[in-house]
Amino acid sequence: MAHAYVPAPASTPRRQLSLTAFLMRYGHHVAAWRHPDTDLASTPFEVYRDVVQNAERACLDAVFLADSVALTGAPSVEPVTLLSALAAVTSRIGLIATATTTYNEPYTVARQFASLDSISNGRAGWNLVTSDNAAEAANFGRDRHVDHAARYARAREFHDVVDGLWQSFDDGAFVDDKAAGRLLDASKVRRLDYRGEHFAVSGPLNVPPSPQGKPVVVQAGSSETGRDLAAATADVVFTAQSKLADAQAFYRDMKGRVERHGRAPDSLRVTPGIFAIVGASEEEAQDKFGLLQDLIEPQAGLALLGRMIGNFDLSGYPLDGPLPELPVTQDGQRSRQQLLTAIAQGENLTIRQLYGRIAGGRGHFTVIGTAAQVADQMQAWFEEGAADGFNLMPPTLPGGLDDVLRHVVPELQRRGLFRTRYEGSTLRSHLGLQHPGQ
């Protein structure tokens, strides 16, 4: 483990970490649902309500929900609907939901997230994805998934339409003058009248303006095309990096791309995922990890690997043989395929060993140890130019996240790296991002 970091002198201004919690119904480990402490009886809302309220008490920036429009494992509820309910039982924490640009329409997505932003008083974020799950295609009248290049071309145009719709009203558009009978100043309402290759959208949006200017945009692509999309459009980029040097290279690359798009480097927050298992001792943390590893069903591990490495069926290959040479994926995540292939080749892993290696973090930064050891690693990445913060990926829910909130977050607070109370009320303020109008 890295040496413990000493907090900088009080006179030195310190950057603050961004911390979000990436929530999955049972946790991120593929065997989390089989853990003895996992609650299978409660409804998703009951589980998420308690977890999100705990995350808010710890002052996290936001919670983050992924989404799939096909059944690939445990059933899940639609995230914007869920976050709208959670908005009513929280007051500060940000609420980020995933919505694909491949199997949605931009007016619908713009309206959903503007509505969530209104309901939550400025706490909404949209995780823009292009869908890496080929099984989704058949649910939308397609014989096969849209290929990588076409997905990203559509995504860029999709974002431009959504962003334009979010700017449908100038300041002062809502007059609200009962005596004069004027509700709106029509001169301050913008029609979009967008006509492009993929979309034709008139606008304006029929949802009031956002309390934070517009919802925060998150992007998770790490391929060449995905990075460029994030640099041009996103406020936050979520990335899978397993090594410090690779994370530093990605961080430098993203900040440089942002500048080339005419934006300030600090207008984009780079937040790698972190899969952390925390124990009172390193031995206890390893025992927690070992318990989960022992619960992996080979079929589930193989299915996870096949999907994550590009939507390939690996069932015909021996589990204890090497990873076969695979063509470049056309309908999956190319960046994740490259990452997992590099791990397998670099560590000479069999298929069984590789799915065991990614069963928890799926190729993300993994730390197993005490709270201080986890905080050491997070601080090293933060201070050595690899991250602006982290997307926490708890192994189990709620226990795996509780361990981080109760032990790692206080350690980061003691080091002056993370807030002890919210300074603002919107997701943009938590992230230290400017209001779009400023």
N, C-alpha and C positions, 0 to 999 in steps of 0.2 A: 504493500500500500504506500501511497505518497506520504511524505512527511506532513505533520500538522502545520497549518498556516497560521501565522500570527497576524491579528487584525492590524491594519494600518493606524498610525497615530490619529487622534481625534481631529486634528487640524486639517487632515487630508480629506477632501471630498470623496465620497465613495459611491460608485455605481451600485444600484440595487438589482438583485436578481429578479427576473420574471419567473413565477412559478404557477403552472397550471396543472390540473389533475386530469389525466386521460382515463375516463371511466369506462369499464366494460362490466356487464351484468355480474359476472362471477369473479372477475379479475383477469389479468393479462396472461397468466400461465395457462397453457392449453388444458391442463388438468385441474384448474382451479375449482371447477364445479364439483370435483370429487373430494376436495379437502374436507376433513372432518368438521371444520368450523363454518363451512359455507352454508348459508341459509337458502334453501331451495323452495321454501314455502311462501315467503313474503312476495308481494307484488313488486315489479320493478320500481314503481313510484315510491313504495315504502322504503325500499333499500336505498334508492338514490336520494330521497329526501333527507334521510339521516346522514348519509355520506356528504352531501353537498353542504348541509348546515355545519358539519364538522369542519369542512374545508373553508367555509366562510369564517368560522371562529379562528382559524389559523391564518386568516388574511390572504389566502391565495388569490392570484389575479383572476382565475377563471377555472371552470370545469369544462371539459372538452369531450364531446360524444362523437364517435365514428358512426358510420351508417353503411348499410348494404341493402339493396333492393332485390336481394335473392337470399334464400336460406342457405347458409354455409356452415352452420354450427348451431349454437343456441339461438332460439327465436329472440327478436328484439323489438322494441317499440320505436315508432317514428320519432326522431330526436327533437324536432322543433316543437311538436306537441308536448313531449315530456318536459322540455325546458320551459315552456310556457307555464306549465303547472308548478315547476320548481321556482319560477320567478315570483310566484305568490307567497312562497314560504321562505324567501331570502330577500336581502335588501341591498347588498353590495357586490357580491361575487359575480364575475362575468360568466356568461352563458354562451358557449361556442358549440354549434351544431354543424354536422357535415351534410352537404347536399351536392349531388353529382351534377355536373354540367352535361353529361352524356345522355341521361335519361330524365331530364326535366326541361321546363321552359323558363326563360329568364324572367318573364313578368311574374310568374308564380313564386319563384325563389325570392325576387326582390320584395314582393308583397309579404311573404312569410317572415323574412328576417326584419323588415321594417316594422311589422306587427309585433314580433318578439321584442324588438328594441323599444317600442312604445310601451308595451306591457311591463317591461323590466326597468323603465326609466333610464335607458341608455347603456344596457349591459350586454347587448347581443354581439355575437361574432359569427361569421359564415366561414366554414372550412370548405374552400373550393377544391373539389377533386374531380378527376376525369373517369373514375371507376376502373379498378384493376381486376374486378371480378367478372370473368367471362360469362358466368351463369346468369348475370343480370339481363343479358341481351334477349333471352327467350321470354322474359316477362314483358317485353316492350315490342313484340312483333318482329324481332330480328332473328335471322338464322345464325348469325355469328356476331361477336363483339366488334365494336368499331376499332380500327387499328390505331396505333399509338399517335401517329402524326395527325390523323384526322381528329382524334379526340382533343388534342391540344389546340388545333386550329379553331375548333368549335368553342373550346373553353375560353380562349382569348376574346372572341367575339361575344360570348355569353357574359363574361365579366363586364365588358364595355357597356352592354345593354343594361345590366343590373345597376352598375355605377351611375349611368345616366338617369335611370328611373329614380334612384335614391336622391337625385338632385332636382326633383320635379318642382320644388317650391323655393323661391327666394325668400330671404328674411322679410318679414312683414306681410307675407301673402295672406295670412289669416287675420282679417280685420276684426271679426267678431263684434260688429257694431249693430246691436239690436235696434237701436233707435233709427238708424239710417237704412236698416234692412240689408246690410252688406256683410256677408259672411267671408267672402274671399275677394281679394284684389286680382282679377283675372290677368292683369298685366304682369303679375309676379308668379304666374303658373306656367311652367315650361312643358310644352309637348316635346317628346323625344324625336318622333318621326325617323326612327332608325331603319335603314335598309342596307342589309349586308348579304354576304354569301349564305349564311345559315339562318338569319332571323330578319323578320320585318315586324317592328314593334312601334306603335304610335305613342303610347303614353298619354298623359302623365300617370304616375302612380297614384292610387287612390287611398294612400295611407299618410297620416301626418308626418312632418319632418322628424328626423331622429334627434333625441336629446343630446347625442354625442356627435352630431353632424351627419354621420352615416355609420352603419355597423362596421365593426372591424373585419378585415378580410385576412384569413389564414390560408396558406397554401402549403401542401406537403410534397410536392414533386421535387425530386433530386436529380432527375435525368437532365441532360443538357437543355432540352426543351422546357422541362419543368422549372429549372432554375431561372430561365429567362422570363417565364411567365410570372414567377414569384417576384423577381426583381422589378418587373414593370407594374405589378398590380397589388402585391400583398403588403400587409402591415406586420405580419408574423409569418415566419417559415418554420415548419415542423419537419425535422430531418432525422434520419436513422444514421448514426455514426457510432462505430464501436471502438475507435482508437483516437487518442488525443491528436496525433499528427494529422489524421484524416479530417477530423473535425475542424482543426485550425485551417486547413487548406480550403475546406468548404466555406468556412466563415469569411476568409479573405476574399474568396471568389464571389460570394453573395454581396458583400459590401462594395466590391468593385463594380459588379453588375448594376447595383442600385445607382451608383454615381453615374454610370454610363447612360442610365435612363433619366438623368437629370434630377435625381432625388438625393436628399442628404442620407449618408450612411446610417445615421441613427433613426431614420424613418422606418427601418425594417428591423424587427427583433428576430434573432436566430435562436431557436429553442430546440435543441436535440431532445429526443426521448431518453428517459433514464428508467431502467428497470432495477429497482433497489430492493434488496431483502435485508431487513435490519434485525439485529439481535443484540442482547446484552453483552455478548462476546462474539468474536468471529466464528467460534465453533458453533454457537447456537444458531447464528445466521446460516451457516452451511448446513446444519441439520434441518432447518426450515426448508431450504432449497432442496435438499435430498429427499425430503418427504414428498414434495411436489413432483420431482423427477421420477420417483418410484410409481407415481400414479398415472404416468403417461400411457395411454393406450396406443400401440403401434399404428393402428389404422388412423387415429386422430392425428398423431405426429406426422405421418406420411402425407395426409391430406393437407395439413397446414403447410408443410414444406412445398408440396406441389403447387399450391396456390401462390405462396409468397415468392416462389422462384420463377413465376411467369405463367401460371395456369397450365402446368404440364402434369400429365398422369405418370407418376413414378412407380405405380404398383407392379409393373412388370420387371423391375430391377431388384436384385437381392439387397435386403436391408443392410447386410454387413459387407456389401461391396462399395466401391467408390461412386461418387456422384457422376452420372454419365455426362458426356458433352452434350449440351443443349443448344439449339439455335437461339438467336436473339428473339426474345418474346415480342409478339406483335400486339397482344391484347392484355399484357400484364405490366407490372412496374419494372422498367428496365434498370433503374438505379438499384432496386432491391435485388434483382437478379445478379447484377454485377457484384454487389456486396456479399451475398450469400455464396456465390461461386468462389470469390476471393477467400472467404473464410474456410470453405471446404478444401480448397487447394493449398492454402497457406498452412493449414493445420493438419493436412492429410486425413480428413475425416471421412468415415463411411456415411452412407445415407442415414442410418440409425443415429450415429453420433451427431450428424448435422441437425436432424430434427430435434434431438435432445438439446443441442446448443442453442437453438432458436425458440424452444418451447415456451420460454418466458418472455424474453425481450424481442424476439423476432428480428434479431440483427441490431437492435438498439444497444446503447451503452449500458452495460450491466455491472452493478457493484453489489457485492455480498459482504456484509461486515457490520461493525458497530455504527452507531449514529455518527460518531466522530470520524470514522473512516469514510463513510458515505459523504459527509460534509466536506472532508478533505478533497475528495475527488471532484465534487461539484465546484468547490472554490478554485481548484487548479484549472479546470476547464473555463470557468468564468474569467479568471484573472490572466490566463495565458492565451486569450484570443481565440477561444473555441466556441463560446456560447454567450448569449445575453441572458439566458435563463434555461429552464428545463420544463419539459412536459412529463410529469410524474406518471409512471406506468405501474401501478401497484400489482403485485403478483396475485393477490386475492382481495376480495371485497367483502366486508369492510376492513378486515384485520390488517392486510398488507398496507393499505393507505393510512390506517390509524397509527401504525408503527412510524411512518414518516412524519405524520402531523404531530405526534406526541414527542418524538425524539430528535428527528433530523431538523425540522423547521426551527425549534427552539435553539438548536446548536447554531444554525445559520444566523438567527437573530442575535445571539450572543456575540457573534463575530461581526455584527454590523452589516451583514450582507442582505438582509431581508427585513421588510417592514414589521413593526409590531402593532400597527393600526393602519386602517385605510385613511389616506389623505383626501381622496376624491370619491365620487359616487359612480362614475362610468368606467366601462372597460378600457376606454382610451386613456383615462387618467391613471388607472392602475398600471398600464403598460408604459406610461410616460410618453405617450404619443400625442402630438398636437391635434387640436380640433381642425378638421379639414378646411374650415374657413379662415384659419389664422395664417 
